């Protein structure tokens, strides 16, 4: 398994573990997670992505995910 796969699995695990808590404290915001570290919460994807780049660097891995009760469904044709 590639290192990126392991990092993503870890970051998604942090998100899943803390999601309920964040739904109360930071609903609809975008969270940035790198490894097991929560970088912060941001009002939009762009500012969250910039914060992730600043923390992890261009070659580092990080997760940007919106804190919402239900996962949005996107259709790509």
LUMLUMDREN-2810 file (N, C-alpha, C; in Angstrom, 1 decimal):
<atoms>
<atom><aa>X</aa><ch>A</ch><at>N</at><xx>0.8</xx><yy>-1.2</yy><zz>0.0</zz></atom>
<atom><aa>X</aa><ch>A</ch><at>CA</at><xx>0.0</xx><yy>0.0</yy><zz>0.0</zz></atom>
<atom><aa>X</aa><ch>A</ch><at>C</at><xx>0.9</xx><yy>1.2</yy><zz>0.0</zz></atom>
<atom><aa>X</aa><ch>A</ch><at>N</at><xx>0.6</xx><yy>2.2</yy><zz>-0.9</zz></atom>
<atom><aa>X</aa><ch>A</ch><at>CA</at><xx>1.4</xx><yy>3.4</yy><zz>-1.0</zz></atom>
<atom><aa>X</aa><ch>A</ch><at>C</at><xx>1.2</xx><yy>4.3</yy><zz>0.3</zz></atom>
<atom><aa>X</aa><ch>A</ch><at>N</at><xx>2.2</xx><yy>5.1</yy><zz>0.5</zz></atom>
<atom><aa>X</aa><ch>A</ch><at>CA</at><xx>2.2</xx><yy>6.0</yy><zz>1.7</zz></atom>
<atom><aa>X</aa><ch>A</ch><at>C</at><xx>1.0</xx><yy>7.0</yy><zz>1.6</zz></atom>
<atom><aa>X</aa><ch>A</ch><at>N</at><xx>0.6</xx><yy>7.4</yy><zz>0.4</zz></atom>
<atom><aa>X</aa><ch>A</ch><at>CA</at><xx>-0.5</xx><yy>8.3</yy><zz>0.3</zz></atom>
<atom><aa>X</aa><ch>A</ch><at>C</at><xx>-1.8</xx><yy>7.6</yy><zz>0.7</zz></atom>
<atom><aa>X</aa><ch>A</ch><at>N</at><xx>-1.9</xx><yy>6.4</yy><zz>0.3</zz></atom>
<atom><aa>X</aa><ch>A</ch><at>CA</at><xx>-3.1</xx><yy>5.6</yy><zz>0.7</zz></atom>
<atom><aa>X</aa><ch>A</ch><at>C</at><xx>-3.2</xx><yy>5.5</yy><zz>2.2</zz></atom>
<atom><aa>X</aa><ch>A</ch><at>N</at><xx>-2.1</xx><yy>5.2</yy><zz>2.9</zz></atom>
<atom><aa>X</aa><ch>A</ch><at>CA</at><xx>-2.1</xx><yy>5.1</yy><zz>4.3</zz></atom>
<atom><aa>X</aa><ch>A</ch><at>C</at><xx>-2.5</xx><yy>6.5</yy><zz>5.0</zz></atom>
<atom><aa>X</aa><ch>A</ch><at>N</at><xx>-1.9</xx><yy>7.6</yy><zz>4.4</zz></atom>
<atom><aa>X</aa><ch>A</ch><at>CA</at><xx>-2.2</xx><yy>8.9</yy><zz>4.9</zz></atom>
<atom><aa>X</aa><ch>A</ch><at>C</at><xx>-3.7</xx><yy>9.2</yy><zz>4.8</zz></atom>
<atom><aa>X</aa><ch>A</ch><at>N</at><xx>-4.2</xx><yy>9.0</yy><zz>3.6</zz></atom>
<atom><aa>X</aa><ch>A</ch><at>CA</at><xx>-5.6</xx><yy>9.2</yy><zz>3.4</zz></atom>
<atom><aa>X</aa><ch>A</ch><at>C</at><xx>-6.5</xx><yy>8.4</yy><zz>4.3</zz></atom>
<atom><aa>X</aa><ch>A</ch><at>N</at><xx>-6.2</xx><yy>7.2</yy><zz>4.5</zz></atom>
<atom><aa>X</aa><ch>A</ch><at>CA</at><xx>-6.9</xx><yy>6.3</yy><zz>5.4</zz></atom>
<atom><aa>X</aa><ch>A</ch><at>C</at><xx>-6.9</xx><yy>6.9</yy><zz>6.8</zz></atom>
<atom><aa>X</aa><ch>A</ch><at>N</at><xx>-5.7</xx><yy>7.4</yy><zz>7.3</zz></atom>
<atom><aa>X</aa><ch>A</ch><at>CA</at><xx>-5.6</xx><yy>8.0</yy><zz>8.6</zz></atom>
<atom><aa>X</aa><ch>A</ch><at>C</at><xx>-6.4</xx><yy>9.2</yy><zz>8.7</zz></atom>
<atom><aa>X</aa><ch>A</ch><at>N</at><xx>-6.3</xx><yy>10.1</yy><zz>7.7</zz></atom>
<atom><aa>X</aa><ch>A</ch><at>CA</at><xx>-7.0</xx><yy>11.4</yy><zz>7.7</zz></atom>
<atom><aa>X</aa><ch>A</ch><at>C</at><xx>-8.5</xx><yy>11.2</yy><zz>7.7</zz></atom>
<atom><aa>X</aa><ch>A</ch><at>N</at><xx>-9.0</xx><yy>10.3</yy><zz>6.9</zz></atom>
<atom><aa>X</aa><ch>A</ch><at>CA</at><xx>-10.4</xx><yy>9.9</yy><zz>6.8</zz></atom>
<atom><aa>X</aa><ch>A</ch><at>C</at><xx>-10.9</xx><yy>9.4</yy><zz>8.2</zz></atom>
<atom><aa>X</aa><ch>A</ch><at>N</at><xx>-10.0</xx><yy>8.6</yy><zz>8.8</zz></atom>
<atom><aa>X</aa><ch>A</ch><at>CA</at><xx>-10.3</xx><yy>8.0</yy><zz>10.1</zz></atom>
<atom><aa>X</aa><ch>A</ch><at>C</at><xx>-10.5</xx><yy>9.1</yy><zz>11.2</zz></atom>
<atom><aa>X</aa><ch>A</ch><at>N</at><xx>-9.6</xx><yy>10.1</yy><zz>11.1</zz></atom>
<atom><aa>X</aa><ch>A</ch><at>CA</at><xx>-9.8</xx><yy>11.3</yy><zz>12.1</zz></atom>
<atom><aa>X</aa><ch>A</ch><at>C</at><xx>-11.1</xx><yy>12.0</yy><zz>11.8</zz></atom>
<atom><aa>X</aa><ch>A</ch><at>N</at><xx>-11.4</xx><yy>12.2</yy><zz>10.5</zz></atom>
<atom><aa>X</aa><ch>A</ch><at>CA</at><xx>-12.6</xx><yy>12.9</yy><zz>10.2</zz></atom>
<atom><aa>X</aa><ch>A</ch><at>C</at><xx>-13.8</xx><yy>12.1</yy><zz>10.7</zz></atom>
<atom><aa>X</aa><ch>A</ch><at>N</at><xx>-13.9</xx><yy>10.8</yy><zz>10.4</zz></atom>
<atom><aa>X</aa><ch>A</ch><at>CA</at><xx>-15.0</xx><yy>9.9</yy><zz>10.8</zz></atom>
<atom><aa>X</aa><ch>A</ch><at>C</at><xx>-15.2</xx><yy>9.9</yy><zz>12.4</zz></atom>
<atom><aa>X</aa><ch>A</ch><at>N</at><xx>-14.0</xx><yy>9.9</yy><zz>13.1</zz></atom>
<atom><aa>X</aa><ch>A</ch><at>CA</at><xx>-14.1</xx><yy>9.8</yy><zz>14.6</zz></atom>
<atom><aa>X</aa><ch>A</ch><at>C</at><xx>-14.6</xx><yy>11.1</yy><zz>15.2</zz></atom>
<atom><aa>X</aa><ch>A</ch><at>N</at><xx>-14.3</xx><yy>12.3</yy><zz>14.5</zz></atom>
<atom><aa>X</aa><ch>A</ch><at>CA</at><xx>-14.7</xx><yy>13.6</yy><zz>15.1</zz></atom>
<atom><aa>X</aa><ch>A</ch><at>C</at><xx>-15.8</xx><yy>14.3</yy><zz>14.5</zz></atom>
<atom><aa>X</aa><ch>A</ch><at>N</at><xx>-16.4</xx><yy>13.6</yy><zz>13.4</zz></atom>
<atom><aa>X</aa><ch>A</ch><at>CA</at><xx>-17.5</xx><yy>14.3</yy><zz>12.6</zz></atom>
<atom><aa>X</aa><ch>A</ch><at>C</at><xx>-18.6</xx><yy>14.7</yy><zz>13.5</zz></atom>
<atom><aa>X</aa><ch>A</ch><at>N</at><xx>-19.1</xx><yy>13.9</yy><zz>14.4</zz></atom>
<atom><aa>X</aa><ch>A</ch><at>CA</at><xx>-20.3</xx><yy>14.3</yy><zz>15.2</zz></atom>
<atom><aa>X</aa><ch>A</ch><at>C</at><xx>-20.0</xx><yy>15.5</yy><zz>16.0</zz></atom>
<atom><aa>X</aa><ch>A</ch><at>N</at><xx>-18.8</xx><yy>15.5</yy><zz>16.6</zz></atom>
<atom><aa>X</aa><ch>A</ch><at>CA</at><xx>-18.4</xx><yy>16.7</yy><zz>17.4</zz></atom>
<atom><aa>X</aa><ch>A</ch><at>C</at><xx>-18.4</xx><yy>17.9</yy><zz>16.6</zz></atom>
<atom><aa>X</aa><ch>A</ch><at>N</at><xx>-17.8</xx><yy>17.8</yy><zz>15.4</zz></atom>
<atom><aa>X</aa><ch>A</ch><at>CA</at><xx>-17.6</xx><yy>19.0</yy><zz>14.5</zz></atom>
<atom><aa>X</aa><ch>A</ch><at>C</at><xx>-19.0</xx><yy>19.4</yy><zz>13.9</zz></atom>
<atom><aa>X</aa><ch>A</ch><at>N</at><xx>-19.9</xx><yy>18.5</yy><zz>13.8</zz></atom>
<atom><aa>X</aa><ch>A</ch><at>CA</at><xx>-21.3</xx><yy>18.9</yy><zz>13.3</zz></atom>
<atom><aa>X</aa><ch>A</ch><at>C</at><xx>-21.9</xx><yy>19.9</yy><zz>14.2</zz></atom>
<atom><aa>X</aa><ch>A</ch><at>N</at><xx>-21.6</xx><yy>19.9</yy><zz>15.5</zz></atom>
<atom><aa>X</aa><ch>A</ch><at>CA</at><xx>-22.1</xx><yy>20.8</yy><zz>16.5</zz></atom>
<atom><aa>X</aa><ch>A</ch><at>C</at><xx>-21.3</xx><yy>22.1</yy><zz>16.6</zz></atom>
<atom><aa>X</aa><ch>A</ch><at>N</at><xx>-20.0</xx><yy>21.9</yy><zz>16.5</zz></atom>
<atom><aa>X</aa><ch>A</ch><at>CA</at><xx>-19.1</xx><yy>23.1</yy><zz>16.7</zz></atom>
<atom><aa>X</aa><ch>A</ch><at>C</at><xx>-18.7</xx><yy>23.8</yy><zz>15.4</zz></atom>
<atom><aa>X</aa><ch>A</ch><at>N</at><xx>-18.7</xx><yy>23.1</yy><zz>14.2</zz></atom>
<atom><aa>X</aa><ch>A</ch><at>CA</at><xx>-18.3</xx><yy>23.7</yy><zz>13.0</zz></atom>
<atom><aa>X</aa><ch>A</ch><at>C</at><xx>-19.1</xx><yy>23.2</yy><zz>11.8</zz></atom>
<atom><aa>X</aa><ch>A</ch><at>N</at><xx>-20.4</xx><yy>23.3</yy><zz>11.8</zz></atom>
<atom><aa>X</aa><ch>A</ch><at>CA</at><xx>-21.2</xx><yy>22.8</yy><zz>10.7</zz></atom>
<atom><aa>X</aa><ch>A</ch><at>C</at><xx>-21.0</xx><yy>23.5</yy><zz>9.4</zz></atom>
<atom><aa>X</aa><ch>A</ch><at>N</at><xx>-20.9</xx><yy>22.7</yy><zz>8.4</zz></atom>
<atom><aa>X</aa><ch>A</ch><at>CA</at><xx>-20.7</xx><yy>23.2</yy><zz>7.0</zz></atom>
<atom><aa>X</aa><ch>A</ch><at>C</at><xx>-19.4</xx><yy>23.9</yy><zz>6.7</zz></atom>
<atom><aa>X</aa><ch>A</ch><at>N</at><xx>-18.5</xx><yy>23.9</yy><zz>7.7</zz></atom>
<atom><aa>X</aa><ch>A</ch><at>CA</at><xx>-17.2</xx><yy>24.5</yy><zz>7.4</zz></atom>
<atom><aa>X</aa><ch>A</ch><at>C</at><xx>-16.3</xx><yy>23.4</yy><zz>6.8</zz></atom>
<atom><aa>X</aa><ch>A</ch><at>N</at><xx>-15.2</xx><yy>23.8</yy><zz>6.3</zz></atom>
<atom><aa>X</aa><ch>A</ch><at>CA</at><xx>-14.2</xx><yy>22.8</yy><zz>5.7</zz></atom>
<atom><aa>X</aa><ch>A</ch><at>C</at><xx>-13.1</xx><yy>22.6</yy><zz>6.6</zz></atom>
<atom><aa>X</aa><ch>A</ch><at>N</at><xx>-12.8</xx><yy>21.3</yy><zz>7.0</zz></atom>
<atom><aa>X</aa><ch>A</ch><at>CA</at><xx>-11.7</xx><yy>21.0</yy><zz>7.9</zz></atom>
<atom><aa>X</aa><ch>A</ch><at>C</at><xx>-10.5</xx><yy>20.5</yy><zz>7.1</zz></atom>
<atom><aa>X</aa><ch>A</ch><at>N</at><xx>-9.4</xx><yy>20.8</yy><zz>7.6</zz></atom>
<atom><aa>X</aa><ch>A</ch><at>CA</at><xx>-8.1</xx><yy>20.4</yy><zz>7.0</zz></atom>
<atom><aa>X</aa><ch>A</ch><at>C</at><xx>-7.4</xx><yy>19.4</yy><zz>8.0</zz></atom>
<atom><aa>X</aa><ch>A</ch><at>N</at><xx>-7.1</xx><yy>18.2</yy><zz>7.6</zz></atom>
<atom><aa>X</aa><ch>A</ch><at>CA</at><xx>-6.5</xx><yy>17.2</yy><zz>8.4</zz></atom>
<atom><aa>X</aa><ch>A</ch><at>C</at><xx>-5.2</xx><yy>16.7</yy><zz>7.7</zz></atom>
<atom><aa>X</aa><ch>A</ch><at>N</at><xx>-4.1</xx><yy>16.8</yy><zz>8.3</zz></atom>
<atom><aa>X</aa><ch>A</ch><at>CA</at><xx>-2.9</xx><yy>16.2</yy><zz>7.8</zz></atom>
<atom><aa>X</aa><ch>A</ch><at>C</at><xx>-2.4</xx><yy>15.1</yy><zz>8.8</zz></atom>
<atom><aa>X</aa><ch>A</ch><at>N</at><xx>-2.3</xx><yy>13.9</yy><zz>8.3</zz></atom>
<atom><aa>X</aa><ch>A</ch><at>CA</at><xx>-2.0</xx><yy>12.8</yy><zz>9.3</zz></atom>
<atom><aa>X</aa><ch>A</ch><at>C</at><xx>-3.1</xx><yy>12.7</yy><zz>10.3</zz></atom>
<atom><aa>X</aa><ch>A</ch><at>N</at><xx>-2.7</xx><yy>12.9</yy><zz>11.6</zz></atom>
<atom><aa>X</aa><ch>A</ch><at>CA</at><xx>-3.7</xx><yy>12.9</yy><zz>12.7</zz></atom>
<atom><aa>X</aa><ch>A</ch><at>C</at><xx>-3.9</xx><yy>14.3</yy><zz>13.2</zz></atom>
<atom><aa>X</aa><ch>A</ch><at>N</at><xx>-3.3</xx><yy>15.3</yy><zz>12.6</zz></atom>
<atom><aa>X</aa><ch>A</ch><at>CA</at><xx>-3.4</xx><yy>16.7</yy><zz>13.0</zz></atom>
<atom><aa>X</aa><ch>A</ch><at>C</at><xx>-4.5</xx><yy>17.5</yy><zz>12.3</zz></atom>
<atom><aa>X</aa><ch>A</ch><at>N</at><xx>-5.3</xx><yy>18.1</yy><zz>13.2</zz></atom>
<atom><aa>X</aa><ch>A</ch><at>CA</at><xx>-6.4</xx><yy>18.9</yy><zz>12.6</zz></atom>
<atom><aa>X</aa><ch>A</ch><at>C</at><xx>-5.8</xx><yy>20.3</yy><zz>12.5</zz></atom>
<atom><aa>X</aa><ch>A</ch><at>N</at><xx>-5.6</xx><yy>20.8</yy><zz>11.2</zz></atom>
<atom><aa>X</aa><ch>A</ch><at>CA</at><xx>-5.0</xx><yy>22.1</yy><zz>11.0</zz></atom>
<atom><aa>X</aa><ch>A</ch><at>C</at><xx>-6.0</xx><yy>23.2</yy><zz>11.3</zz></atom>
<atom><aa>X</aa><ch>A</ch><at>N</at><xx>-7.3</xx><yy>23.1</yy><zz>11.0</zz></atom>
<atom><aa>X</aa><ch>A</ch><at>CA</at><xx>-8.2</xx><yy>24.1</yy><zz>11.3</zz></atom>
<atom><aa>X</aa><ch>A</ch><at>C</at><xx>-9.5</xx><yy>24.0</yy><zz>10.5</zz></atom>
<atom><aa>X</aa><ch>A</ch><at>N</at><xx>-10.4</xx><yy>24.9</yy><zz>10.7</zz></atom>
<atom><aa>X</aa><ch>A</ch><at>CA</at><xx>-11.7</xx><yy>25.0</yy><zz>10.0</zz></atom>
<atom><aa>X</aa><ch>A</ch><at>C</at><xx>-11.8</xx><yy>26.3</yy><zz>9.2</zz></atom>
<atom><aa>X</aa><ch>A</ch><at>N</at><xx>-12.4</xx><yy>26.2</yy><zz>8.0</zz></atom>
<atom><aa>X</aa><ch>A</ch><at>CA</at><xx>-12.4</xx><yy>27.4</yy><zz>7.1</zz></atom>
<atom><aa>X</aa><ch>A</ch><at>C</at><xx>-13.8</xx><yy>27.5</yy><zz>6.5</zz></atom>
<atom><aa>X</aa><ch>A</ch><at>N</at><xx>-14.2</xx><yy>28.7</yy><zz>6.1</zz></atom>
<atom><aa>X</aa><ch>A</ch><at>CA</at><xx>-15.5</xx><yy>28.9</yy><zz>5.6</zz></atom>
<atom><aa>X</aa><ch>A</ch><at>C</at><xx>-15.7</xx><yy>28.4</yy><zz>4.2</zz></atom>
<atom><aa>X</aa><ch>A</ch><at>N</at><xx>-14.6</xx><yy>28.2</yy><zz>3.4</zz></atom>
<atom><aa>X</aa><ch>A</ch><at>CA</at><xx>-14.7</xx><yy>27.8</yy><zz>2.0</zz></atom>
<atom><aa>X</aa><ch>A</ch><at>C</at><xx>-13.6</xx><yy>26.9</yy><zz>1.7</zz></atom>
<atom><aa>X</aa><ch>A</ch><at>N</at><xx>-13.8</xx><yy>26.1</yy><zz>0.6</zz></atom>
<atom><aa>X</aa><ch>A</ch><at>CA</at><xx>-12.8</xx><yy>25.2</yy><zz>0.1</zz></atom>
<atom><aa>X</aa><ch>A</ch><at>C</at><xx>-11.4</xx><yy>25.8</yy><zz>-0.2</zz></atom>
<atom><aa>X</aa><ch>A</ch><at>N</at><xx>-11.5</xx><yy>27.0</yy><zz>-0.9</zz></atom>
<atom><aa>X</aa><ch>A</ch><at>CA</at><xx>-10.2</xx><yy>27.6</yy><zz>-1.3</zz></atom>
<atom><aa>X</aa><ch>A</ch><at>C</at><xx>-9.3</xx><yy>28.0</yy><zz>-0.1</zz></atom>
<atom><aa>X</aa><ch>A</ch><at>N</at><xx>-9.9</xx><yy>28.6</yy><zz>0.9</zz></atom>
<atom><aa>X</aa><ch>A</ch><at>CA</at><xx>-9.1</xx><yy>28.9</yy><zz>2.0</zz></atom>
<atom><aa>X</aa><ch>A</ch><at>C</at><xx>-8.6</xx><yy>27.7</yy><zz>2.8</zz></atom>
<atom><aa>X</aa><ch>A</ch><at>N</at><xx>-9.4</xx><yy>26.7</yy><zz>2.8</zz></atom>
<atom><aa>X</aa><ch>A</ch><at>CA</at><xx>-9.0</xx><yy>25.4</yy><zz>3.5</zz></atom>
<atom><aa>X</aa><ch>A</ch><at>C</at><xx>-7.8</xx><yy>24.8</yy><zz>2.7</zz></atom>
<atom><aa>X</aa><ch>A</ch><at>N</at><xx>-7.9</xx><yy>24.8</yy><zz>1.4</zz></atom>
<atom><aa>X</aa><ch>A</ch><at>CA</at><xx>-6.9</xx><yy>24.2</yy><zz>0.5</zz></atom>
<atom><aa>X</aa><ch>A</ch><at>C</at><xx>-5.6</xx><yy>24.9</yy><zz>0.7</zz></atom>
<atom><aa>X</aa><ch>A</ch><at>N</at><xx>-5.6</xx><yy>26.3</yy><zz>0.7</zz></atom>
<atom><aa>X</aa><ch>A</ch><at>CA</at><xx>-4.4</xx><yy>27.1</yy><zz>0.9</zz></atom>
<atom><aa>X</aa><ch>A</ch><at>C</at><xx>-3.8</xx><yy>26.8</yy><zz>2.2</zz></atom>
<atom><aa>X</aa><ch>A</ch><at>N</at><xx>-4.6</xx><yy>26.6</yy><zz>3.3</zz></atom>
<atom><aa>X</aa><ch>A</ch><at>CA</at><xx>-4.1</xx><yy>26.3</yy><zz>4.6</zz></atom>
<atom><aa>X</aa><ch>A</ch><at>C</at><xx>-3.4</xx><yy>24.9</yy><zz>4.6</zz></atom>
<atom><aa>X</aa><ch>A</ch><at>N</at><xx>-4.0</xx><yy>24.0</yy><zz>3.9</zz></atom>
<atom><aa>X</aa><ch>A</ch><at>CA</at><xx>-3.4</xx><yy>22.6</yy><zz>3.8</zz></atom>
<atom><aa>X</aa><ch>A</ch><at>C</at><xx>-2.1</xx><yy>22.7</yy><zz>3.1</zz></atom>
<atom><aa>X</aa><ch>A</ch><at>N</at><xx>-2.0</xx><yy>23.5</yy><zz>2.0</zz></atom>
<atom><aa>X</aa><ch>A</ch><at>CA</at><xx>-0.7</xx><yy>23.6</yy><zz>1.3</zz></atom>
<atom><aa>X</aa><ch>A</ch><at>C</at><xx>0.3</xx><yy>24.2</yy><zz>2.2</zz></atom>
<atom><aa>X</aa><ch>A</ch><at>N</at><xx>-0.1</xx><yy>25.2</yy><zz>2.9</zz></atom>
<atom><aa>X</aa><ch>A</ch><at>CA</at><xx>0.9</xx><yy>25.9</yy><zz>3.8</zz></atom>
<atom><aa>X</aa><ch>A</ch><at>C</at><xx>1.4</xx><yy>25.0</yy><zz>4.9</zz></atom>
<atom><aa>X</aa><ch>A</ch><at>N</at><xx>0.5</xx><yy>24.2</yy><zz>5.4</zz></atom>
<atom><aa>X</aa><ch>A</ch><at>CA</at><xx>0.9</xx><yy>23.3</yy><zz>6.5</zz></atom>
<atom><aa>X</aa><ch>A</ch><at>C</at><xx>1.7</xx><yy>22.0</yy><zz>6.0</zz></atom>
<atom><aa>X</aa><ch>A</ch><at>N</at><xx>1.2</xx><yy>21.4</yy><zz>4.9</zz></atom>
<atom><aa>X</aa><ch>A</ch><at>CA</at><xx>1.8</xx><yy>20.1</yy><zz>4.5</zz></atom>
<atom><aa>X</aa><ch>A</ch><at>C</at><xx>2.8</xx><yy>20.3</yy><zz>3.3</zz></atom>
<atom><aa>X</aa><ch>A</ch><at>N</at><xx>2.7</xx><yy>21.5</yy><zz>2.7</zz></atom>
<atom><aa>X</aa><ch>A</ch><at>CA</at><xx>3.6</xx><yy>21.7</yy><zz>1.5</zz></atom>
<atom><aa>X</aa><ch>A</ch><at>C</at><xx>3.0</xx><yy>21.1</yy><zz>0.3</zz></atom>
<atom><aa>X</aa><ch>A</ch><at>N</at><xx>3.6</xx><yy>21.3</yy><zz>-0.8</zz></atom>
<atom><aa>X</aa><ch>A</ch><at>CA</at><xx>3.1</xx><yy>20.9</yy><zz>-2.1</zz></atom>
<atom><aa>X</aa><ch>A</ch><at>C</at><xx>3.2</xx><yy>19.3</yy><zz>-2.2</zz></atom>
<atom><aa>X</aa><ch>A</ch><at>N</at><xx>4.2</xx><yy>18.8</yy><zz>-1.6</zz></atom>
<atom><aa>X</aa><ch>A</ch><at>CA</at><xx>4.4</xx><yy>17.3</yy><zz>-1.8</zz></atom>
<atom><aa>X</aa><ch>A</ch><at>C</at><xx>3.8</xx><yy>16.5</yy><zz>-0.6</zz></atom>
<atom><aa>X</aa><ch>A</ch><at>N</at><xx>3.3</xx><yy>17.2</yy><zz>0.4</zz></atom>
<atom><aa>X</aa><ch>A</ch><at>CA</at><xx>2.7</xx><yy>16.5</yy><zz>1.6</zz></atom>
<atom><aa>X</aa><ch>A</ch><at>C</at><xx>1.3</xx><yy>16.2</yy><zz>1.3</zz></atom>
<atom><aa>X</aa><ch>A</ch><at>N</at><xx>0.7</xx><yy>15.3</yy><zz>2.1</zz></atom>
<atom><aa>X</aa><ch>A</ch><at>CA</at><xx>-0.7</xx><yy>15.0</yy><zz>1.9</zz></atom>
<atom><aa>X</aa><ch>A</ch><at>C</at><xx>-1.5</xx><yy>15.6</yy><zz>3.0</zz></atom>
<atom><aa>X</aa><ch>A</ch><at>N</at><xx>-2.7</xx><yy>16.0</yy><zz>2.6</zz></atom>
<atom><aa>X</aa><ch>A</ch><at>CA</at><xx>-3.7</xx><yy>16.5</yy><zz>3.6</zz></atom>
<atom><aa>X</aa><ch>A</ch><at>C</at><xx>-5.1</xx><yy>16.3</yy><zz>3.0</zz></atom>
<atom><aa>X</aa><ch>A</ch><at>N</at><xx>-6.1</xx><yy>16.3</yy><zz>3.9</zz></atom>
<atom><aa>X</aa><ch>A</ch><at>CA</at><xx>-7.5</xx><yy>16.1</yy><zz>3.5</zz></atom>
<atom><aa>X</aa><ch>A</ch><at>C</at><xx>-8.2</xx><yy>17.4</yy><zz>3.7</zz></atom>
<atom><aa>X</aa><ch>A</ch><at>N</at><xx>-9.0</xx><yy>17.8</yy><zz>2.8</zz></atom>
<atom><aa>X</aa><ch>A</ch><at>CA</at><xx>-10.0</xx><yy>18.9</yy><zz>2.9</zz></atom>
<atom><aa>X</aa><ch>A</ch><at>C</at><xx>-11.3</xx><yy>18.3</yy><zz>2.7</zz></atom>
<atom><aa>X</aa><ch>A</ch><at>N</at><xx>-12.2</xx><yy>18.5</yy><zz>3.8</zz></atom>
<atom><aa>X</aa><ch>A</ch><at>CA</at><xx>-13.5</xx><yy>17.8</yy><zz>3.7</zz></atom>
<atom><aa>X</aa><ch>A</ch><at>C</at><xx>-14.5</xx><yy>18.7</yy><zz>4.4</zz></atom>
<atom><aa>X</aa><ch>A</ch><at>N</at><xx>-15.7</xx><yy>18.9</yy><zz>3.8</zz></atom>
<atom><aa>X</aa><ch>A</ch><at>CA</at><xx>-16.7</xx><yy>19.7</yy><zz>4.4</zz></atom>
<atom><aa>X</aa><ch>A</ch><at>C</at><xx>-17.4</xx><yy>18.9</yy><zz>5.5</zz></atom>
<atom><aa>X</aa><ch>A</ch><at>N</at><xx>-17.7</xx><yy>19.6</yy><zz>6.7</zz></atom>
<atom><aa>X</aa><ch>A</ch><at>CA</at><xx>-18.4</xx><yy>18.9</yy><zz>7.8</zz></atom>
<atom><aa>X</aa><ch>A</ch><at>C</at><xx>-19.9</xx><yy>19.1</yy><zz>7.6</zz></atom>
<atom><aa>X</aa><ch>A</ch><at>N</at><xx>-20.5</xx><yy>18.0</yy><zz>7.2</zz></atom>
<atom><aa>X</aa><ch>A</ch><at>CA</at><xx>-22.0</xx><yy>18.1</yy><zz>6.9</zz></atom>
<atom><aa>X</aa><ch>A</ch><at>C</at><xx>-22.6</xx><yy>16.8</yy><zz>7.4</zz></atom>
<atom><aa>X</aa><ch>A</ch><at>N</at><xx>-23.9</xx><yy>16.9</yy><zz>7.7</zz></atom>
<atom><aa>X</aa><ch>A</ch><at>CA</at><xx>-24.6</xx><yy>15.7</yy><zz>8.2</zz></atom>
<atom><aa>X</aa><ch>A</ch><at>C</at><xx>-24.7</xx><yy>14.6</yy><zz>7.2</zz></atom>
<atom><aa>X</aa><ch>A</ch><at>N</at><xx>-24.9</xx><yy>14.9</yy><zz>5.9</zz></atom>
<atom><aa>X</aa><ch>A</ch><at>CA</at><xx>-25.0</xx><yy>13.9</yy><zz>4.9</zz></atom>
<atom><aa>X</aa><ch>A</ch><at>C</at><xx>-24.0</xx><yy>14.2</yy><zz>3.8</zz></atom>
<atom><aa>X</aa><ch>A</ch><at>N</at><xx>-23.3</xx><yy>13.2</yy><zz>3.3</zz></atom>
<atom><aa>X</aa><ch>A</ch><at>CA</at><xx>-22.4</xx><yy>13.4</yy><zz>2.2</zz></atom>
<atom><aa>X</aa><ch>A</ch><at>C</at><xx>-23.1</xx><yy>13.9</yy><zz>0.9</zz></atom>
<atom><aa>X</aa><ch>A</ch><at>N</at><xx>-22.6</xx><yy>14.9</yy><zz>0.3</zz></atom>
<atom><aa>X</aa><ch>A</ch><at>CA</at><xx>-23.2</xx><yy>15.3</yy><zz>-1.0</zz></atom>
<atom><aa>X</aa><ch>A</ch><at>C</at><xx>-23.0</xx><yy>14.3</yy><zz>-2.1</zz></atom>
<atom><aa>X</aa><ch>A</ch><at>N</at><xx>-23.9</xx><yy>14.2</yy><zz>-3.0</zz></atom>
<atom><aa>X</aa><ch>A</ch><at>CA</at><xx>-23.7</xx><yy>13.3</yy><zz>-4.1</zz></atom>
<atom><aa>X</aa><ch>A</ch><at>C</at><xx>-23.4</xx><yy>14.1</yy><zz>-5.4</zz></atom>
<atom><aa>X</aa><ch>A</ch><at>N</at><xx>-22.3</xx><yy>13.8</yy><zz>-6.0</zz></atom>
<atom><aa>X</aa><ch>A</ch><at>CA</at><xx>-22.0</xx><yy>14.5</yy><zz>-7.2</zz></atom>
<atom><aa>X</aa><ch>A</ch><at>C</at><xx>-22.1</xx><yy>13.5</yy><zz>-8.4</zz></atom>
<atom><aa>X</aa><ch>A</ch><at>N</at><xx>-22.7</xx><yy>13.9</yy><zz>-9.5</zz></atom>
<atom><aa>X</aa><ch>A</ch><at>CA</at><xx>-22.8</xx><yy>13.1</yy><zz>-10.6</zz></atom>
<atom><aa>X</aa><ch>A</ch><at>C</at><xx>-21.9</xx><yy>13.7</yy><zz>-11.7</zz></atom>
<atom><aa>X</aa><ch>A</ch><at>N</at><xx>-21.1</xx><yy>12.8</yy><zz>-12.2</zz></atom>
<atom><aa>X</aa><ch>A</ch><at>CA</at><xx>-20.2</xx><yy>13.2</yy><zz>-13.3</zz></atom>
<atom><aa>X</aa><ch>A</ch><at>C</at><xx>-20.5</xx><yy>12.3</yy><zz>-14.5</zz></atom>
<atom><aa>X</aa><ch>A</ch><at>N</at><xx>-20.8</xx><yy>13.0</yy><zz>-15.6</zz></atom>
<atom><aa>X</aa><ch>A</ch><at>CA</at><xx>-21.1</xx><yy>12.3</yy><zz>-16.8</zz></atom>
<atom><aa>X</aa><ch>A</ch><at>C</at><xx>-20.0</xx><yy>12.4</yy><zz>-17.8</zz></atom>
</atoms>
